[in-house]
Amino acid sequence: MATEFTQQGFDRSRQQRTGDSFESRPHIPTARRNRRNRQPPSLDALALAQGLGWFSIALGTAALIAPGSLSQLTGLDGGRRTVVRGVGIREIAAGAGILTQRNPAPWLWSRVIGDVMDLALLATGLRPGNSGRGRAAASLVTVAGVLTLDALAAAHLTRHAGHPLVSGVAAPTDLYFETSIATTRSPDECYQFWRNIENLPRFMDSVESVQARDEQHFHWIVKGPGGTTMEWDSEITEDRPGAALAWRTLEGAQVPNAGSVIFEADPRGRGTIVRLSMHYSPVGGQLTTGLAKLLHRDPQSQVREDLRRFKQLLETGEIATTRGQPTGRRSIMGRAARRWRLTNSN
Amino acid sequence: MKANVWYGKERLRVEEVPDPQILNPRDAIIRITSTAICGSDLHIYGGYIPGMLAGDIIGHEFMGEVVEVGAEVRKLKVGDRVVNPFPIACGACFFCGQSQHSLCENSNPNAWMAEKMWGHSPAGLFGYSHLLGGYAGGQAQYARIPFADVGPIKVPSGLTDEQVLFLSDVFPTGYMAAEQCQIQRGDTVAVWGCGPVGLFAVKSAQLLGAGRVIAIDRFPERLRKASDWGAEVLDYEQVDVPEALEEMTGGRGPDACIDAVGMEGHSHGAFGAYDRVKQSLMLESDRPPALREALRACRNGGTVSIPGVYGGFIDKVPFGAIVNRALTIKSGQTHVQRYLAPLLALIEQGAIDPSFIVTHSLPLEQAPEGYRMFRDKQDSCIKVVLKPWAEPPTLKSRQPQSPGQGEPQSGGTPHLH
């Protein structure tokens, strides 16, 4: 799957390198559409889908085990146990689908349909003379709310169906993202700087060292959470001097990952747009990633900062910093900001 | 060294902090001989600038002598007397390549914060919040200057500190504000605010060929300075400014308007109260009375230039006036580096003497008093210059026996706290 992403990246660069001008071929809208499609879904939507999956299973189990009580609770009369059991089976199937399948979107849509059926069922409880009318009305409102959540999550994940997180290509915990930066330097200078692996730890904040096993294979030592280090081997999967590089980890890596960097000449001759694509499983999964994002410590923000440092080194020869400058006495807030590296200064 | 340290809204302390070190090969360290309090420092003092942390050294208008240079510094030598521009610029990025130094892409180590606030990040600034880099400022005895070959300009020894110090900010800021008005010979330019930036805008507009400059303020000493520099003046407590401007321009309005007031503008009436309430409830970060008035007063097709600092969001801005009357809006933090050499030449030729705006000179120890005085316009205060190496007068009177003492003890001075 790694090669698939890098391949896509290369296809784009190849289009431009072979001189297909922007005028002669309407490839930009397509590329844009593809990129939007491949953009990562919101972590909230993924979390919501998970929550709805568990809700399905809980409700389904209740319906199977205690259809009478559930009927009572929702204002239906007792004679509908079979129907309620059927609802239970449907719910468990949908929940299992959401939680186990890599692409939860179809299963979320099945829940939307189920919700509409439930609304129809509950509406029968509203008829005059039913002692549970009030409860049926309350249930209707609740189901309508759940229907909204189902539809929102389903629609969001369908919109991002092209992304490996949703399309089923990647494991649900994998991350894929693209980030880019414009620099005044030529594609060749950028490529040379990146290809010299001794430079990588200078701008990649989490990388402690990279050693060359041979021209194509490298050994990485990377800072992990809580002062630990992680190591892996990688190989270069594609190497186009002055244009692009792609790599992926070898079997047995602690954090399997793959990436590519494309050095795209700016169309107006203003240097280079450096496009980096990364695909990997974050340590700690989505929850920690979501938290980290708030603190600008998530992988995408980190890689964006790496690219910024790459640009700074290339353009100015140094990385702007205030670490080590004098300050007055810091408050708890100030020390926390420093500790979380929210600010560069001490 | 001693430095003026910010600890919160209206809480400044001059205290002993470590000396700055060279952190990058293109850095230099300067020993500061003069540093000034800027009107924009008052926004920090008042707690209106986001991204400040207790313990930040503030100040961004300063000059001094180079005492140390990094391995990659080529143009500056130890001993050079320099004035330092307030934006930090690398000299090599896309924006520096176009002389838009305050938009440098490589000098803000906390660019991500500014991106969250404003969409994209401008350059890092000295002593002006972590959003803009968190660099230690220059109201101190020493400062570290990144990209030392790009920023500081050497100044001749024949000129006093007070004549060249304001090249660091307020003179170029007033000049750029006037330049952005694209003044045609004989134009009428109205300037809101006769603080240092407004005064330099008044003078610069004239240097750039304005036929008539109208300056607006309410403090007589400021209006007098503007008048001394050749402006016609309006006291907005005495006259209705838009009406007066209309009358003075035959109903057409000034060709260009300059808002040299910024986010803490003072005004009367409903809008004034409205802004104060909203700002105190944090529903509006900045108060823009001068900007509103400038937008209304400017002639059709004219230019409104905004050197006054705004940080966030403003309300009730007559955007319809901009669209329907084809106004041009110009703003930005000053690209100081671009103006240093030409404005230094103007000073050397005697076309302008910036020391004209200085009203107070204090030892650095008295920075907190200086801020208070400047904010409250006490004692006709227009511009305060701080002297980091001057003996505080209170110490002198207390310790008459030790006149040559280089490092006054700060512990025994009650006014520091």
Interface residues (C-beta under 8 A of the other chain):
Chain A: A182 T184 R270 G271 H296 S301 R304 E305 R308 K311 Q312 E315 T316 G317 E318 I319 A320 T321 T322 R323 G324 Q325 P326 T327 G328 R329 R330 S331 M333 G334 A337 L342 T343 N344 S345
Chain B: M1 A3 V5 W6 Y7 R13 E15 V17 P18 D19 P20 Q21 L23 N24 P25 R26 L53 A54 G55 D56 I57 E72 I88 C90 G91 A92 C93 F94 G97 E105 N106 S107 N108 P109 N110 A111 W112 M113 G124 H130 G133 G134 Y135 A136 A140 R144 P146 F147
